[in-house]
């Protein structure tokens, strides 16, 4: 009996130690890997939905109004691209060609981003009244070419895509960013003055959301336009949008069908 | 004897449990820290936006489009004279952190400062910026200095990881500009930057919050491409020489208060008031106002405010 009493502290201690170890193991466990058996909507590590307004702090002169004919400053046009740019008719200003996927994000506009189901992000613009559908693992074929093309979306680990070189260390799962690749486009304009991109264009985008300490939340869309026909090099831009509390400033304005 | 054994056993079990857990959590270096993305290496500016402004010849006098300037900022910007750059003391002056990541270029190298004992990452360094405007981004949790501490061209920067991005906060920057045509930044400006890596591309989102000269924080974005063979520019990039013989010692080139620079508006057929910046001009609604201002009522210069 006395021996049993003598062992009791040891049993308690062993139990306590086991609980400690188990607790630490549980704490050390990582949540399921992003995207593993989860819908794209559930795998998001940042919320891109809501109303966003473009804040034009860069290339103001080329974005807030239609530049003059032949002003393709900063765009790496090929000879063929320049030739086509000079064919632009100012009477077509306002054409929907300026609101295709490769030009739309540079417009002074508001965006309304929402989930359409669990695997499609819908991006609507009030300028030009366009809708882009960013589809995760699409099951249906691209269909006919269109102004907004066929956009395939994926969550890519931030820093990833570099075969192990991008992310280092352990820790919790790496946050993901939205990567979108758009093809199947009809010809459109990079600028409202008819600077063209062709139907062979591939548009690659990254969508990032950040929150500044003053409470402002921003969405940044980095775009990389590759066009073997009208561009001599990749055309790189990045646009930023500030989050708005609601859609009270949403002002749809259609573009001109030309 | 039994009592001693059981006591020892208890002590051993508890000690083992307490010590084993932190060890198992350590794993490889840096694990247990927030996610860290490899940012070191050479990065080349790859943005096609504002190429002529960000490289050379630089922004035009009086082009304040896209900047949320307040009245004080506008007044100061209008007194800026580019000849100030030709004063010997300014010829090889570094760009302040509020501008150095914008231009010229820049192509830069991101390096590391490693604690020699613990091998922990203490800071990132950014080198290769114009006139050695090198930056250090402290990652070891040190606080920013007192507001009365010395201000430097590169300021004082600290960084922390947020959702896969490096968030850098910079204070203590000397008063200079946020654009190379004199758009000012005061010593009270605070800059927040997010470095976000996507494979071999790097996105930099920066916000300059200046209560003295801006109506609202100024946000800009830049993109860079990983460029391992790159060698950034060395020092000195500018040989100091007497460029303007007419300048006397002590002269400070400037335009007097009340000056106006309508040339940019005239050349680009823009309403003069639209070129003066301001918060209102940055949002989509202003495109409508701009159309109204540009109705055919004569040349832009005739519509300048009297």
Interface residues (C-beta under 8 A of the other chain):
Chain A: X3 X6 X7 X9 X10 X12 X13 X14 X16 X17 X18 X20 X21 X24 X28 X45 X46 X53 X54 X55 X56 X57 X58 X59 X60 X61 X64 X65 X73 X74 X75 X76 X108 X109 X110 X126 X127 X156 X157 X158 X159 X160 X161 X162 X165 X166 X167 X168 X169 X170 X171 X172 X173 X174 X175 X176 X177 X179 X206 X208 X210 X212 X213 X214 X216 X218 X220 X222 X224 X235 X236 X237 X238 X239 X240 X242 X249 X251
Chain B: X2 X3 X5 X6 X7 X9 X10 X11 X13 X14 X16 X17 X18 X20 X21 X24 X25 X27 X28 X29 X30 X31 X32 X33 X34 X35 X36 X37 X38 X46 X47 X48 X49 X50 X51 X52 X65 X66 X67 X68 X162 X163 X164 X165 X167 X169 X192 X194 X196 X197 X198 X199 X200 X201 X203 X205 X207 X209 X217 X218 X219 X220 X221 X222 X223 X268 X270 X281 X282 X283 X284 X285 X286 X287 X290 X291 X294
